[in-house]
Amino acid sequence: MKRDRTIAIALTLVPFASIGLTRFAFGLILPAMRSELDWTYFEGGLATTFNAAGYLAGAILGARAARRFGDRNMIVGGSAGMALMLFATALTGAFVPILVFRFGAGLFGGLAFVAGGTMATQLSKTTVPSALVWFPGGAGLAIFISALGIPPIEDAFGGWKSGWIALGVVTLAATAILFFTIPKTRADHVTQTAKIVDRIRGLEASYALFGLGYISYATFVVAFVKDGGADVSPVLFWAVLGAATVVSAFIWPSLFARYTPGAMYPATLAMCAIGVALIIVDRSVLSALVSASLFGGSALAVVSGVSAAARDRVRPESWGGVIGRLTTTFGVGQMLGPLLGGALGDTSTGLRLGLAASAVILGLGAVVASVDHRQTASAAQ
């Protein structure tokens, strides 16, 4: 039991690297890259889209790769690959190579995330019930650390490249911890029948909308704040967002246990939508910090919610394949979201319109998830 708890805690380093460092931290570095490289918002969004495309490819390959090489090798190897891609991003200012490295970081992140999510799902059903809720919480810690560390590192060592190097160093350290903590495993046989796929179709649709809606906020909100969209320090805003994510990992487990994951999953999406909407309707410091708190406290709980809801609908031997399917549909939305947000950000309305679109999309995702939960609950009676 104690050993499994240690493994569950170590697994949080997978989203720590794949979500918090390789994806979310880009939002902190993007303003400096736009300034020094003369990027448009669309080009910044395209870099995130390439990262999301790599993540999608990793999600598609994840379950199959884990069956062949084992979850541990995918987790450790994926983390090491992410570190390599982060270091490589600092080697050039050319747009195309940066896109390639962002794709590579996403690919390795997707491979690691599917394997880590499957292992966390198994632990949550056996010895560590909170493992699946803890799992994405590591990303919040990464957001908090990057908020406090990236700006002073960029100031001290000369620009955006130093930020990527720092992210690579931290990811490499996380890889070492995973190497010495995660045990060797043999993946279960994965089955996917039409009946299983039909059971999670509503979850897939709502999760794809989440991927489409949340990523513009994660990519552009710091630039929005820096451009005067809210009267708050970008560092304080990002730190509060990360802290809220960490704190929420201790709050959601009891709520999931009390109300069931299927009921809580739509609530997490609704909170996310409200968080995004707040920062575009009021420029005050209070609204910005509440926005960061709501988004940070719910965005990664969405990941836990959809995974736990899917876990409760299918048999254990199908968990790996289902996690892979959900991550794939999420990846499709996540790949398109930055293009939409960036294109809208380059219009005369600026980033406000793109963030408004995100809020609407997340709200729609909450509606889809709620309807799906009610239909599933009715069918089970």
LINQUIJO-V36201 format. One record per residue. N is the residue number from 1. RES is the residue in one letter. SS is DSSP state (H for helix, E for strand, - for the rest). PHI is phi in radians with two decimals (* if undefined). PSI is psi in whole degrees, 0 to 359 (none if undefined). Layout:
((N & RES & SS & PHI & PSI) (N & RES & SS & PHI & PSI))
This chain:
((1 & M & - & * & 312) (2 & K & H & -1.12 & 320) (3 & R & H & -1.14 & 319) (4 & D & H & -1.14 & 325) (5 & R & H & -1.14 & 321) (6 & T & H & -1.10 & 318) (7 & I & H & -1.10 & 317) (8 & A & H & -1.07 & 319) (9 & I & H & -1.17 & 318) (10 & A & H & -1.10 & 326) (11 & L & H & -1.09 & 337) (12 & T & H & -1.12 & 343) (13 & L & H & -1.26 & 344) (14 & V & H & -1.18 & 304) (15 & P & H & -1.20 & 336) (16 & F & H & -0.91 & 314) (17 & A & H & -1.50 & 311) (18 & S & H & -1.29 & 329) (19 & I & H & -1.84 & 307) (20 & G & H & -1.18 & 318) (21 & L & H & -1.65 & 310) (22 & T & H & -1.38 & 340) (23 & R & H & -1.98 & 296) (24 & F & H & -1.14 & 321) (25 & A & - & -1.10 & 339) (26 & F & H & -1.02 & 327) (27 & G & H & -1.07 & 329) (28 & L & H & -1.30 & 323) (29 & I & H & -1.48 & 337) (30 & L & H & -0.96 & 315) (31 & P & H & -0.99 & 318) (32 & A & H & -1.18 & 323) (33 & M & H & -1.18 & 320) (34 & R & H & -1.07 & 319) (35 & S & H & -1.21 & 313) (36 & E & H & -1.39 & 329) (37 & L & H & -1.80 & 358) (38 & D & - & 1.06 & 45) (39 & W & - & -1.43 & 151) (40 & T & - & -1.50 & 171) (41 & Y & H & -1.14 & 326) (42 & F & H & -1.10 & 319) (43 & E & H & -1.14 & 322) (44 & G & H & -1.10 & 319) (45 & G & H & -1.14 & 324) (46 & L & H & -1.12 & 322) (47 & A & H & -1.08 & 320) (48 & T & H & -1.19 & 323) (49 & T & H & -1.10 & 319) (50 & F & H & -1.11 & 321) (51 & N & H & -1.09 & 318) (52 & A & H & -1.18 & 324) (53 & A & H & -1.13 & 320) (54 & G & H & -1.13 & 319) (55 & Y & H & -1.07 & 319) (56 & L & H & -1.08 & 315) (57 & A & H & -1.08 & 319) (58 & G & H & -1.13 & 323) (59 & A & H & -1.16 & 319) (60 & I & H & -1.11 & 319) (61 & L & H & -1.49 & 345) (62 & G & H & -1.00 & 306) (63 & A & H & -1.10 & 318) (64 & R & H & -1.14 & 318) (65 & A & H & -1.14 & 322) (66 & A & H & -1.15 & 323) (67 & R & H & -1.11 & 326) (68 & R & H & -1.47 & 319) (69 & F & H & -1.92 & 348) (70 & G & - & 1.64 & 147) (71 & D & H & -1.05 & 318) (72 & R & H & -1.05 & 315) (73 & N & H & -1.13 & 325) (74 & M & H & -1.21 & 321) (75 & I & H & -1.18 & 308) (76 & V & H & -1.22 & 314) (77 & G & H & -1.11 & 320) (78 & G & H & -1.12 & 319) (79 & S & H & -1.13 & 318) (80 & A & H & -1.10 & 320) (81 & G & H & -1.11 & 321) (82 & M & H & -1.08 & 316) (83 & A & H & -1.04 & 316) (84 & L & H & -1.05 & 316) (85 & M & H & -1.17 & 324) (86 & L & H & -1.16 & 317) (87 & F & H & -1.07 & 317) (88 & A & H & -1.12 & 328) (89 & T & H & -1.08 & 333) (90 & A & - & -1.43 & 356) (91 & L & - & -1.48 & 345) (92 & T & - & -2.57 & 156) (93 & G & - & -1.89 & 4) (94 & A & - & -1.31 & 138) (95 & F & H & -1.13 & 312) (96 & V & H & -1.11 & 312) (97 & P & H & -1.03 & 323) (98 & I & H & -1.08 & 319) (99 & L & H & -1.06 & 319) (100 & V & H & -1.11 & 316) (101 & F & H & -1.20 & 326) (102 & R & H & -1.16 & 322) (103 & F & H & -1.09 & 314) (104 & G & H & -1.07 & 319) (105 & A & H & -1.09 & 320) (106 & G & H & -1.17 & 319) (107 & L & H & -1.02 & 307) (108 & F & H & -1.14 & 325) (109 & G & H & -1.13 & 318) (110 & G & H & -1.11 & 317) (111 & L & H & -1.05 & 314) (112 & A & H & -1.19 & 321) (113 & F & H & -1.18 & 317) (114 & V & H & -1.09 & 315) (115 & A & H & -1.16 & 316) (116 & G & H & -1.15 & 320) (117 & G & H & -1.13 & 322) (118 & T & H & -1.12 & 316) (119 & M & H & -1.14 & 319) (120 & A & H & -1.14 & 322) (121 & T & H & -1.08 & 316) (122 & Q & H & -1.09 & 316) (123 & L & H & -1.15 & 324) (124 & S & H & -1.19 & 337) (125 & K & H & -1.63 & 352) (126 & T & - & -2.10 & 276) (127 & T & - & -1.78 & 338) (128 & V & - & -2.26 & 87) (129 & P & - & -0.99 & 329) (130 & S & - & -1.51 & 0) (131 & A & H & -0.99 & 320) (132 & L & H & -1.27 & 331) (133 & V & H & -1.41 & 324) (134 & W & H & -1.14 & 324) (135 & F & H & -0.83 & 304) (136 & P & - & -1.32 & 350) (137 & G & H & -1.07 & 336) (138 & G & H & -1.05 & 330) (139 & A & H & -1.11 & 325) (140 & G & H & -1.11 & 319) (141 & L & H & -1.08 & 320) (142 & A & H & -1.13 & 320) (143 & I & H & -1.09 & 315) (144 & F & H & -1.11 & 314) (145 & I & H & -1.10 & 316) (146 & S & H & -1.17 & 326) (147 & A & H & -1.08 & 320) (148 & L & H & -1.44 & 333) (149 & G & H & -1.72 & 321) (150 & I & H & -1.13 & 309) (151 & P & H & -1.00 & 312) (152 & P & H & -1.17 & 328) (153 & I & H & -1.17 & 317) (154 & E & H & -1.10 & 321) (155 & D & H & -1.19 & 321) (156 & A & H & -1.37 & 326) (157 & F & H & -2.01 & 10) (158 & G & - & 1.57 & 63) (159 & G & - & 1.73 & 189) (160 & W & H & -1.19 & 331) (161 & K & H & -1.09 & 323) (162 & S & H & -1.11 & 329) (163 & G & H & -1.12 & 317) (164 & W & H & -1.17 & 322) (165 & I & H & -1.10 & 317) (166 & A & H & -1.07 & 318) (167 & L & H & -1.10 & 322) (168 & G & H & -1.11 & 319) (169 & V & H & -1.09 & 315) (170 & V & H & -1.16 & 320) (171 & T & H & -1.13 & 323) (172 & L & H & -1.12 & 321) (173 & A & H & -1.12 & 319) (174 & A & H & -1.10 & 322) (175 & T & H & -1.06 & 318) (176 & A & H & -1.09 & 318) (177 & I & H & -1.12 & 316) (178 & L & H & -1.09 & 321) (179 & F & H & -1.03 & 319) (180 & F & H & -1.57 & 353) (181 & T & H & -1.92 & 318) (182 & I & - & -1.37 & 126) (183 & P & - & -1.38 & 162) (184 & K & - & -1.22 & 139) (185 & T & - & -2.37 & 160) (186 & R & - & -2.07 & 120) (187 & A & - & -1.17 & 146) (188 & D & - & -1.28 & 159) (189 & H & - & -1.14 & 133) (190 & V & - & -1.74 & 129) (191 & T & - & -2.07 & 140) (192 & Q & - & -2.37 & 104) (193 & T & - & -1.80 & 167) (194 & A & H & -1.05 & 325) (195 & K & H & -1.14 & 318) (196 & I & H & -1.14 & 315) (197 & V & H & -1.07 & 320) (198 & D & H & -1.11 & 327) (199 & R & H & -1.17 & 334) (200 & I & - & -1.95 & 11) (201 & R & H & -1.08 & 318) (202 & G & H & -1.15 & 323) (203 & L & H & -1.14 & 320) (204 & E & H & -1.08 & 316) (205 & A & H & -1.12 & 314) (206 & S & H & -1.20 & 325) (207 & Y & H & -1.25 & 327) (208 & A & H & -1.13 & 320) (209 & L & H & -1.14 & 323) (210 & F & H & -1.06 & 313) (211 & G & H & -1.03 & 320) (212 & L & H & -1.19 & 322) (213 & G & H & -1.51 & 320) (214 & Y & H & -1.32 & 330) (215 & I & H & -1.21 & 330) (216 & S & H & -1.14 & 320) (217 & Y & H & -1.09 & 312) (218 & A & H & -1.10 & 326) (219 & T & H & -1.43 & 318) (220 & F & H & -1.93 & 353) (221 & V & H & -1.16 & 325) (222 & V & H & -1.15 & 318) (223 & A & H & -1.10 & 322) (224 & F & H & -1.07 & 316) (225 & V & H & -1.14 & 315) (226 & K & H & -1.13 & 330) (227 & D & H & -1.45 & 6) (228 & G & H & 1.67 & 11) (229 & G & H & -1.20 & 340) (230 & A & - & -2.61 & 147) (231 & D & - & -1.54 & 64) (232 & V & - & -2.56 & 151) (233 & S & - & -1.18 & 130) (234 & P & H & -1.01 & 322) (235 & V & H & -1.14 & 315) (236 & L & H & -1.09 & 317) (237 & F & H & -1.03 & 311) (238 & W & H & -1.20 & 324) (239 & A & H & -1.15 & 318) (240 & V & H & -1.12 & 319) (241 & L & H & -1.05 & 313) (242 & G & H & -1.15 & 318) (243 & A & H & -1.10 & 320) (244 & A & H & -1.09 & 323) (245 & T & H & -1.13 & 316) (246 & V & H & -1.12 & 312) (247 & V & H & -1.07 & 320) (248 & S & H & -1.09 & 334) (249 & A & H & -1.11 & 340) (250 & F & H & -1.67 & 348) (251 & I & H & -1.70 & 317) (252 & W & H & -1.11 & 325) (253 & P & H & -0.94 & 316) (254 & S & H & -1.19 & 324) (255 & L & H & -1.20 & 319) (256 & F & H & -1.11 & 322) (257 & A & H & -1.23 & 325) (258 & R & H & -1.38 & 319) (259 & Y & H & -1.92 & 0) (260 & T & - & 1.30 & 145) (261 & P & H & -1.03 & 322) (262 & G & H & -1.09 & 327) (263 & A & H & -1.39 & 326) (264 & M & H & -1.40 & 333) (265 & Y & H & -1.00 & 312) (266 & P & H & -1.07 & 326) (267 & A & H & -1.13 & 322) (268 & T & H & -1.14 & 322) (269 & L & H & -1.16 & 320) (270 & A & H & -1.12 & 318) (271 & M & H & -1.07 & 320) (272 & C & H & -1.07 & 314) (273 & A & H & -1.09 & 317) (274 & I & H & -1.12 & 319) (275 & G & H & -1.05 & 317) (276 & V & H & -1.18 & 318) (277 & A & H & -1.12 & 324) (278 & L & H & -1.02 & 318) (279 & I & H & -1.28 & 344) (280 & I & H & -1.73 & 350) (281 & V & H & -1.78 & 345) (282 & D & - & -2.59 & 128) (283 & R & - & -1.50 & 358) (284 & S & - & -1.16 & 158) (285 & V & H & -1.05 & 317) (286 & L & H & -1.06 & 313) (287 & S & H & -1.10 & 320) (288 & A & H & -1.11 & 317) (289 & L & H & -1.26 & 326) (290 & V & H & -1.17 & 321) (291 & S & H & -1.01 & 312) (292 & A & H & -1.07 & 320) (293 & S & H & -1.16 & 315) (294 & L & H & -1.18 & 315) (295 & F & H & -1.16 & 311) (296 & G & H & -1.10 & 325) (297 & G & H & -1.38 & 349) (298 & S & H & -2.16 & 333) (299 & A & H & -1.01 & 313) (300 & L & H & -1.44 & 342) (301 & A & H & -1.19 & 335) (302 & V & H & -1.04 & 318) (303 & V & H & -1.08 & 314) (304 & S & H & -1.10 & 317) (305 & G & H & -1.10 & 312) (306 & V & H & -1.19 & 324) (307 & S & H & -1.16 & 316) (308 & A & H & -1.20 & 321) (309 & A & H & -1.11 & 319) (310 & A & H & -1.18 & 320) (311 & R & H & -0.98 & 320) (312 & D & - & -1.34 & 353) (313 & R & - & -1.80 & 344) (314 & V & - & -2.25 & 166) (315 & R & - & -1.36 & 156) (316 & P & H & -0.97 & 325) (317 & E & H & -1.19 & 348) (318 & S & H & -1.76 & 357) (319 & W & H & -1.01 & 313) (320 & G & H & -1.03 & 314) (321 & G & H & -1.14 & 322) (322 & V & H & -1.20 & 317) (323 & I & H & -1.03 & 320) (324 & G & H & -1.11 & 317) (325 & R & H & -1.11 & 314) (326 & L & H & -1.11 & 318) (327 & T & H & -1.13 & 327) (328 & T & H & -1.17 & 312) (329 & T & H & -1.14 & 322) (330 & F & H & -1.05 & 318) (331 & G & H & -1.11 & 325) (332 & V & H & -1.09 & 313) (333 & G & H & -1.11 & 318) (334 & Q & H & -1.13 & 331) (335 & M & H & -1.28 & 325) (336 & L & H & -1.50 & 332) (337 & G & H & -0.98 & 312) (338 & P & H & -1.11 & 328) (339 & L & H & -1.16 & 317) (340 & L & H & -1.12 & 311) (341 & G & H & -1.11 & 319) (342 & G & H & -1.17 & 318) (343 & A & H & -1.11 & 317) (344 & L & H & -1.20 & 327) (345 & G & H & -1.17 & 333) (346 & D & - & -1.49 & 359) (347 & T & - & -1.44 & 178) (348 & S & - & -1.13 & 339) (349 & T & - & -1.38 & 345) (350 & G & - & 1.28 & 200) (351 & L & H & -1.24 & 343) (352 & R & H & -1.01 & 318) (353 & L & H & -1.15 & 319) (354 & G & H & -1.10 & 320) (355 & L & H & -1.20 & 324) (356 & A & H & -1.10 & 319) (357 & A & H & -1.08 & 321) (358 & S & H & -1.07 & 316) (359 & A & H & -1.06 & 317) (360 & V & H & -1.13 & 316) (361 & I & H & -1.12 & 317) (362 & L & H & -1.14 & 321) (363 & G & H & -1.09 & 319) (364 & L & H & -1.10 & 320) (365 & G & H & -1.05 & 321) (366 & A & H & -1.12 & 320) (367 & V & H & -1.12 & 314) (368 & V & H & -1.06 & 316) (369 & A & H & -1.14 & 321) (370 & S & H & -1.16 & 314) (371 & V & H & -1.08 & 317) (372 & D & H & -1.08 & 318) (373 & H & H & -1.10 & 316) (374 & R & H & -1.12 & 319) (375 & Q & H & -1.15 & 319) (376 & T & H & -1.16 & 318) (377 & A & H & -1.13 & 321) (378 & S & H & -1.17 & 320) (379 & A & H & -1.17 & 332) (380 & A & H & -1.38 & 343) (381 & Q & - & -1.36 & none))
